[in-house]
Structures are given as structure tokens and as C-alpha cells.
Amino acid sequence: MDDFQTHLASIQVVDVRSAPSMSHRAFHVATIPALGSFRAMFRSGCLLALAAAAAVAFAFHPSARAAANYLTPEEQAAGWKLLFDGKNVLGLRGVQKPDFLGAGWKIEDGTLVLPKTIDQSGKVTGGDLVTVAQYSDFEFSFEYRLTVSGASGILYGARSGLGMKPTGYEFQIIDDVHNPDGLKGGPIRRTGALYSLLPPGENKKINEAGWNAGAIVVKGNHVEHWVNGEKVLEYDFGSPALLQAIRASGTRTAPGFGQKMAGPIVLLDKGEEIAFRNLRIRSLAPVAPPAAATPPPGVPVRPGPTPFKSRIPIPGEPN
């Protein structure tokens, strides 16, 4: 009974109301009131509530949950792919450390973890991990677990030279409560933020002691950040709000930063311990550009600009 009570005090339920896809919905969790509340309900005769809680406790016990790092046939048909299957790293390579599994990253109990000793805190050990493929319109979902004062991040639209630290748009992952970067930097440096640029909403719910789920959706110029099934941030590439935030940050950026660009996904080694699982990604159909307006009858159509011709001669192309 004690084991049941301990599990009952921290059981979680799925909320499928607002997640963008079934993959996100599977990770959207909300904590049920602790055991003391159920004792109060029992004393007041609310047996139905207690019975329902017991059923939920059984359904969401670890032994009853679907396996992590797994895609259903329906998810595979929808285009989802795993970057990590619990035993092998798929479609990821090291940026600074080609042998990233020998340099620091480990595969333990179905998780991809970057452990850090006290002496390694604040230092890059395993290095960043980057997808082999590049993505323009995509949906990327993941689960992560931090230690106290931990930090990491997910870059998208990333750029990098050989062996250099990548840059791009960053979904911030951090211990909001203890890490100095989030405490001093404010909301724009806390979990779910577009790092140092745009803050997440106040609806964010974080499990400080266990696994959390995140998702990034890019479709056309529109971007969404999700945390535990809640959309906590959305913005548009090239929008005045984003460009103003970039100017206000005072950070030196590469030409074109603020506009949409295709690039790989990067899991960051920020010098703190981090663990990942359920790394899932799928490409989305590109958004068609708006159709050109048809001029009213009688209005002459002006010719468009002369197509740009490459400076590099192409065999068979007239000069």
C-alpha cells in the first residue's frame, strides 16, 4: 500500500486539448493533487474520485506506458523519424567531437545523456550534436531531463564552420529556478524562450524533478515553441517584432539572421548535464507563396525583372 500511495501522490494525466499533434499530446502531462487531497476526498465520501485516481495510477505506471524512443506505424506513415532509438544514435553526428560517445555523451537506460562531474561543470565535453539532414519546414519533438542548475538548448536554422560552435535560433532549455543565466537574464533566457530574444508565455509548466517535453514547429515563416503540451511562444521570421528584438539584443549576428533559413537541428552542450529521449522529427510540406494578384481588366501588365543569370557559365546555356 505504501508503494501505491507514493505513486498516487505524483501521478500524471494526459491532456490532449491543445497539443499540435498526437506525438506532442502523448507527452502533455499535468500533475494531479497529492495524496493528502485524496485522503480528504475519501473522508468526505468522494469514493468515485479515489477510484478514478487509482485507475489513472495504474494506467500511467511506468510498466503500463508505451515504450520510449518508439514510433507507431501511424507515426511512421505520417513521416516521423527517430534521431535516437534508445540504443543507437540515428542521423546525428558530433560537431566539435567526431567520437562524441567516447568524448562524453553516453547511452544509458534508453536515454542519450551527457553526464558532467563537478570538474567538468561549465566545460564542453561531448560537444554539440547536429543532424545530418537539414530542415526548412519541420516539426521536432523531444523529451529532456536536467540536473540542478542544468542547461542546454536546441538550435534550428543552424550555421557552423568545421569544428566551430554553431549559431542559429535557439529553443532555450534551462533550470529556471537555479541557473544564474536564467535568473539574471530574465524571461528571454528561460525555458521555451527564443534565447536572448523573445520570452515564453506565463502558461509554461515545468516538472523540476523529472522529464519534460518540448517541441519546435516551423511552417512557412511561422514558428512555435511548445513546453509540456502548451504553446509558450510563437513568432514569424522577418517580422518587425523579431527584427526589433535582434537589434535590441546588441548581439552580433550573421547576415540574414532574422529571416527564415534551412539548416540542421543542433543539441547543445552548454557545459551542464543533460539527458534526452524521444527525439522525433518530420519534415512538413512547404507553405506555398501567396499567388500574385490579377490586375483589373484594362490595366496593362508590366514585365517582371530579367531573371538573374549565374556568373558561372553552364554548358548549353546561351551567353
C-alpha positions in Angstrom: 0.0 0.0 0.0 2.9 2.4 0.8 4.3 2.0 -2.8 0.8 2.6 -4.2 0.4 5.7 -2.1 3.8 7.0 -3.1 3.0 6.6 -6.8 -0.5 8.0 -6.3 1.0 11.2 -4.8 2.7 12.1 -8.1 0.6 10.5 -10.8 0.2 12.5 -14.1 -2.6 12.6 -16.6 -2.6 13.3 -20.3 -4.3 16.4 -21.7 -5.0 16.3 -25.4 -6.7 19.6 -25.9 -4.1 21.8 -27.3 -1.0 19.9 -28.5 -0.2 20.3 -32.2 0.0 16.6 -32.9 -0.5 13.2 -31.3 3.2 13.0 -30.6 3.0 16.1 -28.5 -0.2 15.1 -26.9 1.4 11.9 -25.6 3.9 14.0 -23.6 1.5 16.7 -22.3 1.3 16.0 -18.6 -0.3 17.7 -15.7 0.2 16.7 -12.1 -2.8 15.5 -10.1 -3.3 16.8 -6.5 -1.1 14.9 -4.0 -2.3 12.1 -1.8 -3.4 14.4 1.1 -6.1 15.8 -1.2 -7.3 12.3 -1.9 -7.4 11.4 1.8 -9.6 14.5 2.3 -11.9 13.4 -0.5 -12.1 9.9 1.0 -13.1 11.2 4.4 -15.8 13.3 2.8 -17.2 10.3 1.0 -15.8 11.0 -2.5 -15.1 7.4 -3.3 -15.6 7.9 -7.0 -12.8 10.3 -7.2 -10.5 8.0 -5.3 -11.4 5.1 -7.6 -10.7 7.2 -10.7 -7.4 8.2 -9.3 -6.5 4.6 -8.7 -7.3 3.7 -12.3 -5.2 6.6 -13.5 -2.3 5.5 -11.3 -2.4 2.0 -12.8 -2.7 3.3 -16.4 0.2 5.6 -16.1 2.5 3.4 -14.0 5.9 3.0 -15.9 5.2 -0.6 -16.6 2.0 0.3 -18.4 3.3 3.2 -20.5 4.3 2.8 -24.2 8.0 2.3 -24.8 10.1 5.4 -25.2 12.0 6.1 -28.4 9.4 4.3 -30.4 7.2 5.2 -33.4 3.8 3.7 -34.1 3.0 2.6 -37.6 0.7 5.6 -37.8 3.5 8.0 -36.8 5.9 6.4 -39.3 3.3 6.8 -42.1 2.9 10.5 -41.1 6.6 11.0 -41.8 8.1 10.9 -38.2 11.7 9.6 -37.8 13.7 8.9 -34.7 17.1 10.5 -34.1 17.7 8.1 -31.2 16.1 4.7 -30.7 17.3 4.1 -27.2 20.3 2.0 -28.3 21.7 3.8 -31.3 22.1 7.4 -32.4 20.5 7.9 -35.8 21.1 10.8 -38.1 23.2 12.8 -35.6 27.0 13.5 -35.6 29.4 15.4 -33.4 30.3 19.0 -34.2 33.4 19.5 -32.1 34.0 15.8 -31.2 33.6 13.3 -34.0 33.6 10.5 -31.5 31.0 12.1 -29.3 30.1 8.9 -27.5 33.7 8.5 -26.5 34.2 12.1 -25.6 31.3 12.5 -23.1 27.9 11.5 -24.4 26.6 8.2 -23.1 23.6 5.9 -23.9 22.2 4.8 -20.6 18.8 3.1 -19.9 17.3 4.3 -23.2 18.4 7.9 -22.8 21.1 9.9 -24.5 22.8 11.6 -21.6 25.8 14.0 -21.2 27.0 13.5 -17.6 29.2 16.1 -16.0 31.4 15.8 -13.0 32.0 18.8 -10.7 35.3 19.5 -12.5 33.5 19.3 -15.9 30.8 21.8 -15.0 30.8 24.7 -17.4 33.1 22.9 -19.9 32.3 21.4 -23.2 33.0 17.6 -23.0 30.9 15.6 -25.5 30.3 18.6 -27.7 27.2 19.6 -29.7 25.2 17.1 -31.8 23.9 18.1 -35.2 21.5 16.4 -37.6 23.0 15.1 -40.8 19.9 16.4 -42.6 18.8 20.0 -43.0 15.3 21.2 -42.4 13.2 24.1 -43.5 9.6 23.3 -42.6 9.5 20.7 -39.9 8.2 19.5 -36.5 10.7 18.4 -33.9 9.6 16.9 -30.6 11.8 15.8 -27.7 11.9 15.0 -24.0 14.7 16.3 -21.8 15.8 16.0 -18.2 18.0 18.4 -16.3 20.0 18.2 -13.1 20.0 21.1 -10.7 21.3 24.3 -12.4 21.4 22.4 -15.7 21.2 24.0 -19.2 21.1 23.0 -22.8 19.3 24.2 -25.9 18.1 23.2 -29.4 19.3 25.2 -32.3 17.4 25.3 -35.6 18.3 27.0 -38.9 21.9 26.4 -37.6 25.1 27.5 -39.2 28.6 26.4 -38.3 32.1 26.2 -39.6 34.1 23.0 -39.2 34.6 22.3 -35.5 33.2 25.7 -34.6 30.3 26.4 -32.2 27.1 26.5 -34.2 24.8 29.6 -34.2 21.1 29.8 -35.1 17.7 30.2 -33.5 17.7 28.6 -30.0 15.0 27.0 -28.0 16.3 27.5 -24.5 16.4 24.6 -22.0 17.5 25.6 -18.5 16.8 25.2 -14.8 14.8 28.3 -14.4 15.0 28.2 -10.6 18.7 27.8 -10.0 20.8 28.5 -13.1 22.3 32.1 -13.0 21.8 32.6 -16.7 18.0 32.3 -16.4 17.8 34.1 -13.1 19.9 37.1 -14.2 18.9 37.1 -17.8 15.2 37.2 -17.2 12.4 35.6 -19.2 14.2 35.7 -22.5 16.8 33.3 -21.1 14.4 30.8 -19.6 13.0 27.5 -20.8 11.0 27.8 -24.0 12.3 31.2 -24.9 13.9 32.1 -28.2 17.2 32.6 -26.4 18.0 36.2 -25.6 15.3 37.5 -27.9 11.7 36.5 -27.2 10.3 35.3 -23.8 7.9 32.3 -23.3 4.4 32.9 -22.1 3.3 32.6 -18.5 1.3 29.4 -19.2 4.5 27.3 -19.1 4.5 24.4 -16.6 7.8 22.7 -15.8 8.4 19.4 -14.0 11.5 20.4 -11.9 12.3 16.9 -10.8 11.9 14.8 -13.9 11.2 14.6 -17.6 9.8 17.5 -19.6 8.6 17.6 -23.3 9.4 20.3 -25.8 8.6 20.8 -29.5 9.5 23.2 -32.3 7.2 23.7 -35.3 8.3 25.7 -38.3 5.9 26.1 -41.2 6.5 28.8 -43.7 7.7 31.8 -41.7 5.7 30.9 -38.6 7.5 29.3 -35.6 6.1 27.8 -32.5 7.8 26.7 -29.2 5.9 24.1 -27.1 6.6 23.0 -23.5 4.7 20.1 -21.9 1.9 20.4 -24.4 1.4 24.1 -24.1 2.3 26.6 -26.9 4.5 29.0 -24.9 5.9 31.2 -27.8 5.1 31.9 -31.4 6.7 34.4 -33.8 7.3 34.9 -37.5 10.6 35.1 -39.3 11.2 38.6 -40.8 8.5 40.2 -38.6 9.1 43.6 -37.1 8.9 42.2 -33.6 11.7 39.7 -34.2 13.9 42.1 -36.1 13.5 44.7 -33.3 14.3 42.1 -30.7 17.5 41.2 -32.6 18.5 44.9 -32.8 17.7 45.4 -29.1 19.9 42.4 -28.0 23.0 44.1 -29.3 24.3 40.7 -30.4 26.5 40.4 -33.5 24.6 38.1 -35.9 25.3 36.7 -39.3 23.9 38.4 -42.4 20.3 37.3 -42.9 19.7 36.4 -39.2 16.0 37.1 -38.5 14.9 35.6 -41.8 14.0 32.0 -42.4 16.8 29.7 -43.4 17.1 26.0 -43.8 19.6 24.3 -41.6 20.3 21.3 -39.3 19.0 20.8 -35.8 21.6 21.0 -33.0 21.5 19.6 -29.5 23.8 21.9 -27.4 26.5 21.0 -24.9 26.4 24.1 -22.7 28.7 22.6 -20.0 25.9 21.2 -17.9 24.5 17.7 -17.6 21.5 17.0 -19.9 19.6 13.9 -20.9 17.4 13.4 -24.0 15.0 10.8 -25.2 12.1 10.6 -27.8 13.9 12.7 -30.3 11.4 12.7 -33.2 11.4 14.8 -36.3 9.4 15.1 -39.5 9.6 17.4 -42.5 6.4 19.3 -43.3 5.2 20.3 -46.8 6.5 23.8 -47.6 4.0 26.6 -47.5 3.1 27.8 -51.0 3.9 31.6 -51.6 0.8 33.8 -52.0 -0.5 34.0 -55.5 0.2 37.1 -57.5 -2.7 39.5 -57.6 -4.5 39.6 -61.0 -4.7 43.2 -62.4 -8.2 44.6 -63.1 -9.3 44.4 -66.7 -7.8 47.1 -68.9 -4.7 47.6 -66.7 -1.5 46.7 -68.6 0.7 44.1 -67.1 4.3 45.2 -66.6 7.0 42.8 -67.4 8.9 41.3 -64.5 12.6 41.7 -63.8 15.0 40.0 -66.1 15.9 36.6 -64.5 19.3 36.6 -62.7 21.9 34.8 -64.7 24.7 32.9 -62.9 28.2 34.2 -63.3 29.3 30.6 -63.7 28.8 29.5 -67.3 26.5 26.5 -67.6 27.2 24.1 -70.6 24.5 24.5 -73.2 23.2 27.8 -71.9 23.3 30.7 -74.4 25.5 33.6 -73.4 
